[in-house]
Amino acid sequence: MLTRIFTLGVCTAGLALAPFASAAEPIASRGAQMFQANCAACHQPTGLGIPAIFPPLASSDYLMTDKDRSIRVVLQGYSGRLVVNGTEYQGVMPPMGTLDDDIIADVLTYVRSSWGNQGDAVLTADVQRVRAQLNSAEANAKDPYQPLPKVPDGFKLREVVRLPLNSIRLATMPGANWIMALTQGGDVLRIEPATGNVVRVLTAKTYYPEAIGKNECLGLTIDSERRLYLISNNQVRAEPYHLNRVVIFRSAPLDATGTPTDFKPWFQVDYPYGNSYFNHGVSKIEQGPDGLMYVSSGARTDGGEVDGGVAGKASYYWKGGETDITAAIWRLDPKQDKPTLEVFARGIRNAFTFAWNDRKELFTATNGPDADMPEELDFVEKGKHYGFPYQFADKPVSEKPYPYTPEPPPGLKFVSAIRNFGPAGIGKSGQPMASFDPHSSPTSLVFLGPEWPAASRGKFLMGRFCNMIQGKDSGYDMLLLSLTKNSEGIYEAHSETFIAPLARPADALQVGKKLYILEYTRSVSGAASGGLSPGRVLELSW
């Protein structure tokens, strides 16, 4: 579920690699192209949306009542309760502020004059004016950052910097006095924690100019050779169905300033784009203890459906379920200039994060489906299958979350998710589950090695982004996880709250005796309706 806010998700915006209309073409034509590229996956090509999930734009009272508000929603995103044409919606629309002002103006002009809407044009100057208002001191005063949360004894927490754009990943290299942040639109920021200085060192338009509109970049890391890696997902219009084009970019070795050079595609693969608004994409990338690059490839469905379950769905979606390379963990060899994709493990729905312990064992934290099924923590071994889309969490195969959940192939064996005995992260019932509250959305996993205080050493810290649907708060925190094997040699978890509340923590990065926590936005509760203004970086030290 998680990447439906970052990319494709909860209100995702797919990206089509269609050519720009020429400057001579009408604004409506350019706006129509960019709407299909950035908005149609959620709101549908007809503007009708998806009942009870994504609100309609066609004949929309909410849209047409206030032009400036519609610009703000596109720039800033939206979270919480929303009433459109008398119907209530509860969810999240990601910010689109990385789009150029003229593109936003063209899209809104198109929307405001289509499907029964009759509104005046939105000018580039209108977007520029509203953007300036959102960046003003007055606007920030109305949308404040939260006070720093309390941390355990022996730790200190400080604010490093307030970011100009929503960001989702952090990376650094040994000896550097900076960390990198990947923005939602694919730009890379270099942050100096000592000074709070922020510099944009990569711009998506420069390294991937053919990616028209929104560039969905979900992975960032630096390998042992000091090379920067970045993962992009793009929806490509193709026949007979659209594709998700995954490109992993790689730089030459970084110098002390961290400025990427010779940044170009290293690996590329296509697969059928997800069903309707589902396409979790390829996200986390990290070098493993074996020196190989591990990559998380999310599901292209919610629960293995073959038709998306959406009436009237456009025909350019492939009619299948998962593919051989989706809902999986990949492995690539960084020594190869043209690496071969190896599928390391399968049946992992959407592992937005993973990490290794001191025994070189790999663990993934996976986001579950829209149905109320727990999020999973898995001990992942090569060649094994972890259930998706046939089996979820600790439920038997016979207990299907959807009528269309497929039957597993004969003889296929699954590895069960790790059972969590709490007391945190298992809901109000207090009963063990595999593994965390539904919709709490794990986003970061850090193993606590010898640099950490004795009380936490050998455990994991896991950040939870929190829900994007159904208005339930479960997350906005970091959990401390203790993993031990039971008498049968199977891992079990005990979890406790380490830091709360946090404003949708998207990533965490350890540098010596400091942990940098990336807050995606500012709110610490789904009850607060409004925009998803850019968050900040926090520094935990001990």
BANU-361455 format. One record per residue (C-alpha): x, y, z; residue in three letters. Coordinates in pm, 1 decimal, m for minus. Example, Ala and Ser with C-alpha at 12.3 -4.5 7.8 and 13.67 -1.06 7.14 Angstrom:
2
1230.0, m450.0, 780.0, ALA
1367.0, m106.0, 714.0, SER
//
This chain:
542
0.0, 0.0, 0.0, MET
272.6, 247.7, 92.5, LEU
405.6, 356.6, m241.8, THR
57.7, 461.1, m340.7, ARG
137.9, 792.2, m178.5, ILE
491.2, 831.7, m300.6, PHE
423.7, 711.3, m648.4, THR
127.3, 554.2, m746.3, LEU
m26.6, 553.4, m425.4, GLY
m297.3, 628.9, m208.1, VAL
m395.1, 854.0, m482.4, CYS
m121.1, 770.1, m710.5, THR
m24.1, 946.8, m1019.5, ALA
105.8, 733.5, m1299.4, GLY
346.9, 873.9, m1553.0, LEU
310.9, 830.0, m1926.4, ALA
604.7, 893.0, m2153.0, LEU
404.9, 1077.2, m2415.3, ALA
558.4, 1353.4, m2626.8, PRO
489.7, 1712.1, m2529.1, PHE
241.9, 1898.9, m2739.5, ALA
405.5, 2177.2, m2936.0, SER
379.9, 2534.3, m2815.9, ALA
139.6, 2605.0, m3098.4, ALA
m116.0, 2354.6, m2976.3, GLU
m404.4, 2471.8, m2756.5, PRO
m352.7, 2472.6, m2381.9, ILE
m638.4, 2222.3, m2349.0, ALA
m446.9, 1974.7, m2565.6, SER
m129.8, 2008.4, m2361.0, ARG
m333.2, 1987.8, m2041.4, GLY
m507.7, 1671.6, m2160.5, ALA
m174.8, 1502.1, m2227.0, GLN
m35.9, 1595.6, m1889.7, MET
m358.6, 1494.8, m1712.5, PHE
m329.4, 1147.5, m1862.8, GLN
34.4, 1136.0, m1755.9, ALA
m9.3, 1256.0, m1399.3, ASN
m370.0, 1227.8, m1282.6, CYS
m570.2, 970.7, m1478.8, ALA
m443.3, 669.5, m1284.0, ALA
m643.7, 785.4, m980.6, CYS
m910.9, 1015.9, m1116.9, HIS
m954.8, 807.8, m1434.7, GLN
m944.0, 931.6, m1796.5, PRO
m1314.7, 1017.0, m1766.6, THR
m1261.2, 1232.1, m1456.7, GLY
m1511.7, 1014.9, m1268.3, LEU
m1261.2, 888.2, m1012.1, GLY
m1314.3, 556.9, m835.0, ILE
m1618.2, 530.1, m603.8, PRO
m1531.6, 544.6, m232.7, ALA
m1158.0, 568.8, m313.4, ILE
m1065.6, 861.8, m537.4, PHE
m1303.5, 1159.6, m574.4, PRO
m1438.8, 1267.2, m913.7, PRO
m1318.0, 1574.7, m1097.7, LEU
m1613.5, 1564.4, m1336.7, ALA
m1883.7, 1812.9, m1229.8, SER
m1697.5, 1850.8, m901.2, SER
m1826.6, 2114.2, m661.9, ASP
m1508.0, 2099.0, m454.1, TYR
m1291.0, 2160.8, m758.2, LEU
m1493.7, 2439.6, m912.1, MET
m1583.8, 2637.0, m599.1, THR
m1235.5, 2771.7, m533.1, ASP
m970.1, 2797.5, m806.3, LYS
m686.4, 2888.1, m568.4, ASP
m772.5, 2593.2, m346.0, ARG
m746.5, 2355.0, m642.3, SER
m399.1, 2494.2, m717.1, ILE
m298.0, 2449.0, m351.8, ARG
m411.2, 2087.0, m351.6, VAL
m201.1, 2008.9, m658.2, VAL
105.4, 2186.7, m518.8, LEU
74.7, 2067.7, m160.8, GLN
m123.1, 1746.4, m179.5, GLY
m407.8, 1665.8, 58.5, TYR
m461.9, 1442.1, 356.8, SER
m775.6, 1362.6, 553.3, GLY
m1148.5, 1404.1, 511.9, ARG
m1281.2, 1549.6, 187.9, LEU
m1642.1, 1593.7, 71.2, VAL
m1708.0, 1607.6, m303.0, VAL
m2060.6, 1631.5, m441.1, ASN
m2197.3, 1525.0, m103.9, GLY
m1980.9, 1212.6, m75.6, THR
m1707.3, 1181.0, 186.1, GLU
m1359.4, 1055.0, 95.2, TYR
m1075.7, 973.6, 333.9, GLN
m725.1, 938.4, 198.9, GLY
m415.0, 1107.5, 73.1, VAL
m321.1, 1279.8, m249.8, MET
55.9, 1323.8, m286.9, PRO
199.6, 1668.3, m357.1, PRO
266.7, 1750.6, m722.0, MET
473.5, 2058.0, m645.2, GLY
771.3, 1929.5, m841.0, THR
578.3, 1982.9, m1165.5, LEU
649.4, 2307.0, m1350.6, ASP
404.6, 2591.8, m1295.2, ASP
301.1, 2598.7, m1661.5, ASP
224.3, 2224.9, m1656.2, ILE
7.5, 2261.3, m1345.5, ILE
m172.5, 2555.3, m1506.7, ALA
m238.2, 2358.4, m1827.2, ASP
m368.4, 2052.4, m1639.4, VAL
m604.9, 2254.2, m1421.5, LEU
m727.4, 2453.4, m1720.3, THR
m807.3, 2126.7, m1896.1, TYR
m981.9, 1980.6, m1590.7, VAL
m1183.5, 2296.9, m1527.5, ARG
m1321.2, 2287.3, m1881.5, SER
m1392.7, 1912.5, m1917.6, SER
m1660.0, 1660.3, m1815.0, TRP
m1927.9, 1919.1, m1746.6, GLY
m1698.7, 2165.4, m1568.3, ASN
m1715.5, 2524.6, m1687.9, GLN
m1443.2, 2735.6, m1533.5, GLY
m1199.5, 3003.3, m1638.4, ASP
m841.2, 2919.4, m1728.8, ALA
m565.3, 2878.1, m1474.3, VAL
m264.1, 3088.4, m1571.1, LEU
99.0, 3019.6, m1494.8, THR
96.8, 3342.5, m1296.0, ALA
m186.8, 3202.5, m1081.1, ASP
22.4, 2899.4, m992.0, VAL
327.1, 3113.8, m920.1, GLN
120.8, 3335.0, m689.7, ARG
m25.5, 3042.7, m492.6, VAL
314.4, 2873.6, m468.7, ARG
459.3, 3193.5, m321.5, ALA
175.2, 3207.0, m69.2, GLN
244.2, 2847.1, 40.5, LEU
610.1, 2932.7, 92.9, ASN
534.6, 3243.6, 297.6, SER
600.5, 3279.8, 668.3, ALA
228.1, 3328.4, 725.2, GLU
144.4, 2997.8, 555.8, ALA
409.8, 2813.2, 754.1, ASN
272.7, 2961.9, 1075.6, ALA
m66.6, 2809.5, 990.6, LYS
96.5, 2476.1, 904.8, ASP
359.0, 2440.4, 1178.2, PRO
620.0, 2175.2, 1237.3, TYR
549.5, 1967.0, 1544.5, GLN
747.2, 1999.5, 1868.2, PRO
1028.0, 1746.5, 1891.7, LEU
902.4, 1421.6, 2045.7, PRO
1046.0, 1281.2, 2366.5, LYS
1328.1, 1030.4, 2318.8, VAL
1455.3, 757.1, 2554.3, PRO
1698.4, 844.8, 2830.8, ASP
2054.9, 881.3, 2705.8, GLY
1949.5, 1008.6, 2361.4, PHE
1923.0, 1359.8, 2220.9, LYS
1708.8, 1477.1, 1930.8, LEU
1749.1, 1794.4, 1728.6, ARG
1609.1, 1941.4, 1409.4, GLU
1870.9, 1952.6, 1132.2, VAL
1687.2, 2124.0, 849.4, VAL
1342.5, 2197.2, 711.8, ARG
1326.4, 2070.3, 355.1, LEU
1202.2, 2262.0, 50.3, PRO
1043.1, 1951.5, m107.8, LEU
884.1, 1627.7, 15.0, ASN
1161.9, 1370.1, 36.0, SER
1158.3, 993.5, 75.5, ILE
1513.7, 849.8, 98.6, ARG
1846.7, 927.6, 262.9, LEU
2198.8, 813.5, 171.8, ALA
2562.7, 895.6, 250.4, THR
2913.7, 749.4, 230.2, MET
3189.5, 698.4, 488.6, PRO
3380.6, 1012.0, 580.3, GLY
3131.1, 1252.6, 422.1, ALA
3009.8, 1560.8, 606.8, ASN
2680.7, 1548.0, 417.6, TRP
2381.5, 1325.1, 356.4, ILE
2171.0, 1299.2, 40.3, MET
1790.9, 1324.0, 29.2, ALA
1583.1, 1200.8, m266.0, LEU
1282.5, 1420.0, m334.1, THR
949.5, 1282.7, m444.0, GLN
1002.2, 1418.9, m795.1, GLY
1347.3, 1267.4, m844.0, GLY
1577.8, 1555.7, m751.8, ASP
1863.4, 1490.9, m508.1, VAL
1948.2, 1730.9, m224.8, LEU
2281.6, 1743.8, m42.1, ARG
2240.1, 1834.0, 325.0, ILE
2515.7, 1938.1, 562.8, GLU
2390.9, 1840.7, 910.5, PRO
2640.9, 2065.6, 1087.7, ALA
2513.8, 2381.4, 915.3, THR
2170.2, 2288.6, 780.8, GLY
2285.1, 2394.3, 434.4, ASN
2088.6, 2235.7, 147.2, VAL
2205.4, 2221.4, m216.3, VAL
2031.8, 2053.1, m509.5, ARG
2298.3, 1834.7, m675.9, VAL
2077.6, 1645.3, m922.8, LEU
1769.2, 1756.3, m1112.5, THR
1540.0, 1498.2, m1270.2, ALA
1495.4, 1711.7, m1581.2, LYS
1869.2, 1694.4, m1642.4, THR
1939.6, 1324.3, m1598.9, TYR
1605.7, 1197.5, m1738.4, TYR
1466.9, 1462.2, m1976.1, PRO
1249.0, 1214.9, m2165.7, GLU
1045.8, 1143.5, m1849.5, ALA
763.4, 1387.5, m1912.9, ILE
582.0, 1517.4, m1607.5, GLY
613.8, 1331.2, m1279.4, LYS
925.1, 1117.0, m1233.7, ASN
858.4, 848.7, m970.2, GLU
1194.1, 788.4, m801.8, CYS
1176.0, 562.8, m497.2, LEU
1526.4, 433.6, m429.9, GLY
1860.1, 595.7, m342.8, LEU
2188.2, 453.8, m213.2, THR
2566.8, 483.3, m240.3, ILE
2775.7, 166.6, m281.7, ASP
3120.2, 74.4, m145.4, SER
3279.5, 227.7, m456.8, GLU
3114.4, 563.3, m370.3, ARG
2873.8, 544.5, m667.0, ARG
2527.9, 694.7, m631.6, LEU
2227.9, 482.7, m740.0, TYR
1875.4, 614.9, m804.2, LEU
1565.4, 419.0, m909.8, ILE
1300.1, 564.7, m1140.2, SER
958.0, 423.9, m1235.0, ASN
770.5, 553.0, m1540.0, ASN
444.3, 449.9, m1700.5, GLN
511.1, 408.4, m2071.5, VAL
231.2, 410.9, m2325.9, ARG
275.1, 101.1, m2536.1, ALA
65.3, m153.6, m2723.1, GLU
m116.0, m369.9, m2634.2, PRO
m79.4, m241.6, m2274.2, TYR
113.7, 18.6, m2080.1, HIS
446.2, m68.3, m1918.6, LEU
626.7, 29.2, m1602.0, ASN
977.8, 121.5, m1712.5, ARG
1227.2, 77.8, m1431.5, VAL
1559.1, 255.6, m1474.9, VAL
1839.8, 238.0, m1220.4, ILE
2078.4, 528.0, m1270.6, PHE
2436.8, 517.1, m1145.0, ARG
2706.3, 782.5, m1114.8, SER
3083.2, 773.7, m1130.4, ALA
3252.2, 757.5, m786.7, PRO
3159.1, 1064.7, m584.3, LEU
3421.6, 1310.3, m470.3, ASP
3429.9, 1471.0, m126.6, ALA
3164.0, 1724.5, m226.8, THR
2916.1, 1452.1, m322.4, GLY
2847.1, 1605.1, m664.1, THR
2738.7, 1323.7, m903.6, PRO
2909.7, 1301.1, m1241.7, THR
2859.8, 1067.3, m1539.1, ASP
2511.8, 992.9, m1405.2, PHE
2345.4, 757.2, m1653.1, LYS
2126.0, 444.3, m1679.2, PRO
2291.8, 132.4, m1540.0, TRP
1999.1, m112.6, m1555.0, PHE
1659.4, m103.5, m1722.9, GLN
1364.0, m342.5, m1734.8, VAL
995.9, m315.1, m1832.4, ASP
692.9, m501.3, m1703.3, TYR
317.0, m448.3, m1751.5, PRO
204.3, m143.4, m1560.2, TYR
m20.2, m212.1, m1261.1, GLY
m391.8, m267.1, m1268.7, ASN
m565.5, 70.8, m1259.0, SER
m413.8, 285.0, m980.9, TYR
m204.8, 1.0, m835.0, PHE
160.5, m14.6, m929.1, ASN
386.8, m13.7, m629.7, HIS
697.7, 9.9, m841.9, GLY
1060.1, m65.3, m766.5, VAL
1179.8, 115.9, m456.4, SER
1449.8, 30.0, m201.5, LYS
1805.3, m40.3, m321.3, ILE
2095.5, m126.2, m90.1, GLU
2427.7, m307.4, m112.8, GLN
2425.8, m630.2, 85.0, GLY
2699.0, m794.3, 294.4, PRO
2787.2, m1005.0, m11.8, ASP
2862.8, m691.9, m214.6, GLY
2559.8, m734.5, m440.8, LEU
2284.7, m476.0, m485.2, MET
1946.4, m580.3, m342.7, TYR
1633.8, m417.3, m485.0, VAL
1268.1, m433.4, m377.9, SER
1018.1, m476.5, m661.4, SER
666.3, m406.6, m536.7, GLY
346.4, m571.3, m652.2, ALA
166.1, m438.3, m959.0, ARG
m166.9, m526.8, m793.9, THR
m337.7, m484.0, m458.6, ASP
m400.9, m852.7, m396.6, GLY
m320.3, m1043.0, m714.0, GLY
m629.3, m934.7, m907.6, GLU
m615.0, m991.5, m1283.4, VAL
m852.3, m712.3, m1387.1, ASP
m800.5, m447.9, m1120.6, GLY
m1153.0, m491.9, m988.6, GLY
m1256.6, m155.3, m1132.0, VAL
m1555.3, m135.4, m1362.3, ALA
m1493.0, 49.8, m1685.9, GLY
m1116.8, 31.3, m1648.7, LYS
m923.2, 148.9, m1952.5, ALA
m812.7, m126.5, m2188.3, SER
m444.7, m31.5, m2177.1, TYR
m398.5, m217.7, m1848.2, TYR
m263.4, m570.7, m1877.9, TRP
m517.6, m831.8, m1775.7, LYS
m276.6, m1043.7, m1572.1, GLY
m178.8, m1050.2, m1205.2, GLY
181.2, m1049.4, m1085.9, GLU
478.8, m1117.0, m1311.4, THR
799.6, m1310.1, m1249.9, ASP
981.1, m993.3, m1141.6, ILE
714.6, m815.0, m933.5, THR
638.9, m870.5, m562.9, ALA
996.7, m983.6, m522.2, ALA
1347.2, m898.9, m406.5, ILE
1602.5, m868.0, m686.6, TRP
1979.0, m898.2, m679.0, ARG
2219.8, m724.9, m920.2, LEU
2598.3, m736.4, m945.9, ASP
2754.2, m386.5, m923.2, PRO
3073.0, m517.8, m1087.6, LYS
2880.5, m561.0, m1412.7, GLN
2822.6, m266.4, m1646.7, ASP
2513.3, m444.5, m1780.5, LYS
2390.8, m654.6, m1487.9, PRO
2161.5, m954.4, m1513.6, THR
1850.1, m949.3, m1294.6, LEU
1835.8, m1231.5, m1041.2, GLU
1517.6, m1283.6, m840.0, VAL
1639.4, m1353.4, m487.3, PHE
1298.5, m1420.2, m324.4, ALA
931.2, m1401.0, m423.6, ARG
588.9, m1343.3, m273.3, GLY
683.4, m1016.7, m98.3, ILE
408.4, m764.1, m168.1, ARG
579.8, m430.1, m119.4, ASN
895.2, m423.9, 90.5, ALA
958.0, m50.4, 102.7, PHE
1244.2, m124.4, 341.0, THR
1485.7, m403.0, 431.4, PHE
1805.2, m449.3, 634.1, ALA
2054.1, m711.8, 749.3, TRP
2149.3, m809.8, 1104.3, ASN
2502.8, m883.4, 1227.5, ASP
2467.6, m1243.2, 1105.4, ARG
2412.6, m1120.7, 748.4, LYS
2046.9, m1229.1, 760.9, GLU
1803.1, m1025.2, 553.6, LEU
1473.4, m892.0, 690.6, PHE
1205.3, m704.3, 498.8, THR
913.4, m494.3, 624.9, ALA
621.5, m515.0, 386.5, THR
309.9, m306.6, 336.9, ASN
m13.5, m506.3, 318.9, GLY
m321.4, m465.4, 97.6, PRO
m612.2, m222.4, 123.9, ASP
m802.6, m498.7, 299.6, ALA
m736.9, m488.8, 675.4, ASP
m445.1, m731.4, 676.6, MET
m134.6, m683.1, 894.4, PRO
191.0, m544.4, 763.2, GLU
457.7, m817.8, 746.8, GLU
809.9, m857.3, 881.5, LEU
987.2, m1141.7, 700.4, ASP
1315.7, m1325.9, 742.7, PHE
1409.7, m1355.8, 376.4, VAL
1623.5, m1635.0, 236.1, GLU
1725.3, m1702.8, m121.2, LYS
1479.4, m1894.6, m337.6, GLY
1190.8, m1892.9, m90.2, LYS
833.6, m1767.4, m138.0, HIS
662.8, m1546.1, 121.0, TYR
300.7, m1591.7, 23.9, GLY
179.5, m1296.7, m182.2, PHE
m74.1, m1293.9, m341.2, PRO
m197.0, m1631.0, m214.4, TYR
m149.3, m1595.1, 160.0, GLN
m139.7, m1286.8, 383.6, PHE
20.7, m1229.6, 724.4, ALA
m71.1, m1511.5, 964.7, ASP
m395.8, m1600.1, 789.2, LYS
m442.3, m1947.0, 635.8, PRO
m456.2, m1974.5, 257.3, VAL
m828.3, m2048.0, 286.2, SER
m892.8, m1709.3, 450.0, GLU
m887.4, m1487.2, 142.9, LYS
m902.0, m1108.1, 179.0, PRO
m1074.6, m1073.7, m159.1, TYR
m1304.2, m1293.3, m368.6, PRO
m1047.8, m1277.8, m648.9, TYR
m748.0, m1385.8, m436.9, THR
m591.9, m1656.6, m656.1, PRO
m538.2, m2016.2, m555.5, GLU
m170.6, m2103.2, m504.7, PRO
1.5, m2328.8, m757.8, PRO
9.3, m2693.0, m644.4, PRO
307.9, m2774.4, m426.9, GLY
413.9, m2413.6, m366.6, LEU
541.6, m2371.5, m9.5, LYS
526.9, m2043.1, 178.8, PHE
738.1, m1898.9, 456.5, VAL
519.0, m1735.1, 719.5, SER
571.3, m1379.3, 837.4, ALA
732.9, m1322.6, 1176.4, ILE
483.4, m1316.1, 1462.5, ARG
503.7, m1004.2, 1677.8, ASN
416.8, m1030.2, 2047.4, PHE
422.3, m656.6, 2105.1, GLY
337.2, m479.6, 2319.8, PRO
359.0, m205.1, 2055.0, ALA
248.3, m224.5, 1692.1, GLY
m9.6, m500.6, 1730.4, ILE
m330.8, m304.2, 1768.9, GLY
m562.1, m256.2, 2063.1, LYS
m637.7, m624.4, 2115.0, SER
m285.3, m689.0, 2236.7, GLY
m286.4, m1026.5, 2060.9, GLN
19.4, m1142.3, 1862.2, PRO
0.2, m1088.3, 1488.6, MET
220.2, m1129.9, 1183.1, ALA
339.2, m869.3, 1210.7, SER
207.3, m508.0, 1262.9, PHE
m114.8, m305.9, 1265.2, ASP
m285.2, m289.0, 924.2, PRO
m200.6, 24.7, 723.8, HIS
79.2, 137.7, 955.9, SER
314.5, 131.9, 653.9, SER
671.6, 39.0, 752.7, PRO
921.3, 263.3, 573.5, THR
1263.7, 222.5, 733.2, SER
1456.2, m56.2, 901.0, LEU
1793.3, m4.5, 1073.1, VAL
1996.1, m268.4, 1254.9, PHE
2149.4, m138.4, 1577.8, LEU
2511.6, m252.0, 1585.3, GLY
2798.5, m204.1, 1832.1, PRO
2784.3, 177.2, 1811.5, GLU
2449.9, 176.3, 1992.2, TRP
2393.2, 175.5, 2370.0, PRO
2381.3, m172.0, 2524.0, ALA
2005.4, m163.6, 2589.9, ALA
1922.6, m132.2, 2220.2, SER
2222.0, m307.2, 2063.2, ARG
2140.7, m604.5, 1840.7, GLY
1784.9, m489.9, 1775.0, LYS
1615.2, m313.1, 1483.1, PHE
1453.1, 28.1, 1462.1, LEU
1157.5, 47.3, 1225.3, MET
984.3, 367.0, 1115.6, GLY
613.4, 358.4, 1033.9, ARG
470.2, 612.6, 792.6, PHE
109.6, 548.7, 902.2, CYS
m215.1, 497.2, 716.8, ASN
m330.1, 659.5, 398.5, MET
m679.8, 510.5, 401.8, ILE
m978.6, 457.4, 628.1, GLN
m884.4, 730.5, 874.2, GLY
m714.1, 503.6, 1126.0, LYS
m395.9, 619.0, 1297.0, ASP
m148.2, 333.7, 1340.7, SER
207.5, 447.4, 1297.9, GLY
365.6, 794.7, 1305.8, TYR
641.0, 634.7, 1512.7, ASP
957.3, 429.4, 1536.4, MET
944.0, 86.8, 1697.2, LEU
1231.2, m96.7, 1864.9, LEU
1223.1, m460.8, 1751.1, LEU
1386.5, m748.9, 1932.8, SER
1407.6, m1063.5, 1716.2, LEU
1481.0, m1399.2, 1875.0, THR
1435.3, m1759.0, 1764.2, LYS
1187.1, m1980.1, 1949.4, ASN
1233.3, m2346.7, 2040.2, SER
1151.6, m2441.4, 1679.4, GLU
1420.0, m2213.0, 1539.6, GLY
1166.4, m1961.4, 1402.4, ILE
1211.8, m1588.3, 1452.1, TYR
965.9, m1406.4, 1677.2, GLU
946.3, m1032.6, 1743.3, ALA
885.4, m821.8, 2049.6, HIS
825.8, m454.7, 1977.8, SER
808.9, m139.3, 2185.5, GLU
760.0, 225.0, 2096.6, THR
1095.8, 404.7, 2069.3, PHE
996.8, 751.2, 1940.5, ILE
645.2, 892.0, 1892.7, ALA
491.3, 1086.2, 1742.6, PRO
683.1, 1147.7, 1420.3, LEU
545.8, 1317.9, 1109.9, ALA
525.4, 1026.5, 867.8, ARG
888.8, 905.7, 895.6, PRO
993.4, 802.8, 544.9, ALA
1351.6, 687.8, 601.8, ASP
1630.2, 662.2, 859.1, ALA
2006.7, 659.9, 809.7, LEU
2276.9, 577.8, 1064.9, GLN
2606.1, 769.7, 1051.7, VAL
2835.3, 670.7, 1338.6, GLY
2662.9, 750.8, 1666.7, LYS
2388.4, 948.5, 1497.5, LYS
2064.4, 846.4, 1331.4, LEU
1905.1, 1079.7, 1078.1, TYR
1526.3, 1055.6, 1055.3, ILE
1349.0, 1189.3, 747.4, LEU
998.7, 1322.7, 813.6, GLU
796.1, 1329.2, 493.2, TYR
558.8, 1601.6, 609.3, THR
450.1, 1784.5, 929.4, ARG
129.5, 1636.0, 1067.3, SER
141.8, 1357.8, 1328.0, VAL
m221.3, 1254.2, 1289.1, SER
m447.5, 1157.0, 1003.4, GLY
m725.4, 1350.7, 1172.5, ALA
m566.6, 1677.0, 1060.0, ALA
m703.2, 1756.6, 714.6, SER
m495.1, 1966.2, 482.4, GLY
m186.4, 1971.5, 268.4, GLY
119.8, 1754.4, 293.0, LEU
375.0, 2031.5, 329.8, SER
743.1, 1928.5, 306.5, PRO
893.2, 1785.0, 623.8, GLY
1236.3, 1795.8, 784.8, ARG
1541.1, 1594.7, 887.6, VAL
1596.8, 1513.0, 1256.2, LEU
1918.7, 1395.0, 1420.0, GLU
1912.2, 1139.7, 1702.4, LEU
2242.8, 1115.0, 1888.7, SER
2375.7, 930.2, 2192.1, TRP
//
